[in-house]
Amino acid sequence: MNAATSTDPQVDTRCYASEPDGHAHDFHQVVLGGDGGTELEIEGHLHRVDAGAGLVIPAGTRHDYRGLGSNRQLVVDLPAATVALPQSLFSRSRAFAIDTALRARVQPLLGMAGARASRVRHWRLAVQFADDLAQRLHLPQALVDARAFPTACIDAWLRRHLDRPLATGELAARFGYGPRRFHDLFSEAFGEAPHRYLLRLRMDRALRLLDDAQRSLADVAGDTGFADQSAFTRRFTRHFGMPPGSWRRAPTQQLPS
């Protein structure tokens, strides 16, 4: 059960050759600048990825690339329905700054090229980076359109309140919408219905909480909004194909320290 599958997220480092090349793929990709530089051209726009910059590449988007001398970048591949991020974040390619905190996450992973990581390790890293991206890629609503659906505010609010039961009607009322209108707008912005997105958020959070060996499965269940440990275990097993106890005990890496 530890082997990664094609529907799981993948986190790896890549060195881009100086000879130009290009392709498209059926999953979203995030390139986080590591060492040296890489140029990527998307729809006529040239982007440089280096220690201070990253790039989001939506699924199906052709991108041409070349390395600028010696380089190594961290790449996160995100197939559909893996980690929880609003679909609207991948509506177009976008560059983002790598600040000091994000740099501290990226730098220690640059030695993992060619090493084998377990499925648990890939998921753990992808979930961590999903939280990072959710914080950094949303534009303040005032800079977009005050009348637009507040995707960023909703996503941030959900991430802060995963320990409590949440009904769609309650969520709609909180943000000033009727239930049906909210459901439709949410599904358009997030790529799925509210209850499905919320479940993926809960599963992502559970993976992070399982890292703490001092935290019982009952604690993890309560902190992710489940009524009890049994309900949490059933849902987790259905989602990941293995129970949370087995996931916790699985080897996490075969990587350099």
C-alpha positions in Angstrom: 0.0 0.0 0.0 3.0 2.3 0.2 3.6 2.5 -3.6 2.5 5.8 -5.1 -0.2 5.6 -7.7 -0.9 7.8 -10.8 -3.8 9.5 -8.9 -1.6 10.5 -5.9 0.3 13.7 -5.6 4.0 13.5 -6.4 6.8 15.7 -5.0 10.3 15.5 -6.5 13.2 17.6 -7.6 14.1 18.1 -11.2 17.1 19.5 -13.1 16.1 21.1 -16.3 18.5 20.7 -19.3 19.7 23.7 -21.2 18.2 22.4 -24.5 14.6 23.7 -24.9 11.8 21.2 -24.5 8.1 21.3 -23.8 5.0 19.3 -23.1 1.6 19.4 -21.4 0.2 16.9 -18.9 -3.2 16.1 -17.4 -2.5 17.2 -13.9 -1.8 20.5 -12.3 1.9 21.3 -11.5 3.6 23.7 -9.2 7.3 24.5 -9.7 9.0 25.9 -6.7 12.3 27.6 -7.3 15.3 25.9 -5.7 18.8 26.3 -7.0 19.8 28.1 -10.1 17.2 29.2 -12.6 14.7 27.8 -15.2 12.7 29.6 -17.8 9.2 28.4 -18.8 7.2 29.9 -21.6 3.4 29.6 -21.4 1.0 31.1 -23.9 3.6 33.7 -25.0 4.6 34.7 -21.5 8.1 33.9 -20.2 8.5 33.1 -16.6 11.7 32.6 -14.6 11.7 30.2 -11.7 14.5 30.6 -9.2 15.0 30.8 -5.4 12.6 33.7 -5.1 9.9 32.6 -7.5 7.5 29.7 -8.2 5.0 29.0 -11.0 1.6 27.3 -11.2 0.9 25.3 -14.4 -2.7 24.3 -14.9 -3.5 20.8 -16.3 -3.5 20.6 -20.1 -1.4 23.8 -20.5 1.5 23.5 -22.9 4.8 24.8 -21.4 8.2 25.1 -23.0 11.2 25.1 -20.6 14.9 25.2 -20.4 17.4 25.3 -17.6 19.7 28.3 -17.1 23.0 26.5 -16.3 23.1 24.2 -13.2 19.7 24.2 -11.6 17.4 22.1 -9.3 13.8 23.0 -8.7 11.1 21.3 -6.5 8.1 20.1 -8.5 4.7 19.2 -7.1 2.4 17.3 -9.4 -1.3 17.5 -8.3 -3.7 15.1 -10.2 -7.4 15.9 -9.9 -9.1 15.2 -6.5 -5.9 14.9 -4.5 -5.1 17.7 -2.1 -7.8 20.3 -1.4 -7.3 23.5 -3.3 -9.9 25.6 -5.1 -10.1 24.8 -8.8 -10.1 28.6 -9.5 -6.4 28.8 -8.4 -5.6 26.7 -11.5 -7.7 28.7 -14.0 -4.5 30.1 -15.5 -0.8 30.0 -15.1 0.5 32.3 -12.4 3.8 33.2 -10.8 4.2 33.8 -7.1 6.9 34.9 -4.8 8.8 32.4 -2.6 9.1 34.1 0.8 11.5 33.2 3.6 9.1 30.8 5.2 8.3 28.9 2.0 12.0 28.9 1.1 12.7 27.1 4.4 10.3 24.3 3.4 11.8 24.0 -0.1 15.5 24.1 0.5 15.8 20.9 2.7 14.0 18.9 0.0 16.3 19.7 -2.9 18.5 16.7 -2.2 15.7 14.2 -2.8 16.3 13.9 -6.6 16.7 10.2 -7.5 15.7 9.0 -4.1 12.6 7.0 -3.5 9.8 8.3 -1.3 6.9 6.4 -0.1 3.3 7.2 -0.9 2.9 8.6 2.7 5.8 10.9 2.2 4.5 12.3 -1.1 1.1 13.0 0.4 2.6 14.6 3.5 4.6 17.0 1.5 1.8 17.8 -1.0 -0.6 18.6 1.8 2.0 20.9 3.4 2.5 22.7 0.2 -1.2 22.9 -0.5 -1.6 24.9 2.7 1.3 27.1 1.7 -0.2 27.8 -1.7 -3.7 28.5 -0.4 -2.2 31.3 1.7 -0.1 32.7 -1.1 -2.1 32.4 -4.3 -5.4 33.9 -3.3 -5.7 37.6 -4.2 -7.3 39.9 -1.6 -11.0 40.1 -2.6 -10.8 43.9 -2.8 -8.2 43.6 -5.6 -10.4 41.3 -7.6 -14.0 42.5 -7.4 -16.0 43.1 -4.3 -19.0 41.5 -6.0 -17.2 38.3 -6.9 -17.7 35.1 -5.0 -15.3 35.2 -2.0 -13.4 32.0 -2.7 -10.4 33.1 -0.7 -12.4 34.0 2.4 -14.4 30.8 2.3 -11.3 28.6 1.8 -9.5 30.3 4.7 -12.5 30.1 6.9 -13.0 26.4 6.2 -9.3 25.7 7.0 -9.7 27.4 10.4 -12.9 25.5 11.4 -12.3 21.9 10.4 -12.9 20.8 14.0 -16.6 21.5 13.9 -19.5 20.1 12.0 -20.4 22.4 9.1 -23.7 22.4 7.1 -23.9 24.0 3.6 -26.8 26.1 4.7 -24.9 27.5 7.7 -21.9 28.2 5.5 -24.1 29.9 2.8 -25.7 32.1 5.5 -22.4 33.1 6.9 -21.3 34.5 3.6 -24.6 36.0 2.7 -26.0 33.6 0.1 -29.0 31.4 -0.2 -28.2 27.6 -0.1 -28.9 26.9 -3.7 -27.0 29.9 -5.1 -24.1 29.2 -2.7 -23.9 25.6 -3.7 -23.7 26.5 -7.4 -21.2 29.3 -7.0 -19.0 27.2 -4.7 -19.0 24.2 -7.1 -17.9 26.5 -9.9 -15.1 28.1 -7.9 -13.9 25.0 -6.0 -14.5 22.4 -8.7 -16.8 20.3 -6.5 -19.7 20.5 -4.1 -19.1 22.0 -0.6 -19.4 18.8 1.3 -16.9 17.0 -1.0 -14.3 19.8 -0.8 -14.8 20.0 3.0 -14.1 16.2 3.2 -10.9 16.6 1.3 -9.8 19.4 3.6 -10.5 17.2 6.6 -8.5 14.3 5.1 -5.6 16.7 4.4 -5.7 17.9 7.9 -5.8 14.4 9.3 -2.6 13.5 7.4 -0.8 16.4 9.2 -2.2 15.5 12.6 -1.2 11.9 12.2 2.4 13.0 12.2 2.1 13.7 15.9 2.6 10.3 17.5 1.3 11.7 20.8 -2.1 12.5 19.3 -4.6 9.6 19.5 -6.8 8.6 16.6 -9.8 9.8 18.7 -8.1 13.2 19.0 -7.5 13.3 15.2 -11.1 12.4 14.6 -12.3 15.2 16.9 -9.9 17.8 15.5 -11.2 17.1 11.9 -14.9 17.3 12.7 -15.9 13.7 12.9 -18.3 12.5 15.5 -16.1 9.6 16.7 -13.1 7.6 15.8 -15.1 4.9 14.0 -16.6 7.4 11.6 -13.2 9.0 11.0 -11.5 5.6 10.4 -14.2 4.5 7.9 -14.0 7.7 5.9 -10.2 7.8 6.0 -9.9 4.2 4.8 -12.4 4.8 2.0 -10.4 7.9 0.9 -6.8 6.6 1.1 -7.4 2.8 0.8 -5.9 2.1 4.2 -6.8 2.8 7.8 -5.2 5.7 9.6 -3.4 3.5 12.0 -1.7 1.7 9.1 -0.9 5.0 7.4 0.7 6.3 10.6 2.9 3.2 10.9 3.9 3.1 7.2 7.5 4.1 6.4 7.6 7.7 5.4 10.8 8.1 3.4 13.9 6.7 1.9 15.4 10.1 1.5 18.6 11.9 2.6 18.2 13.7 5.9 
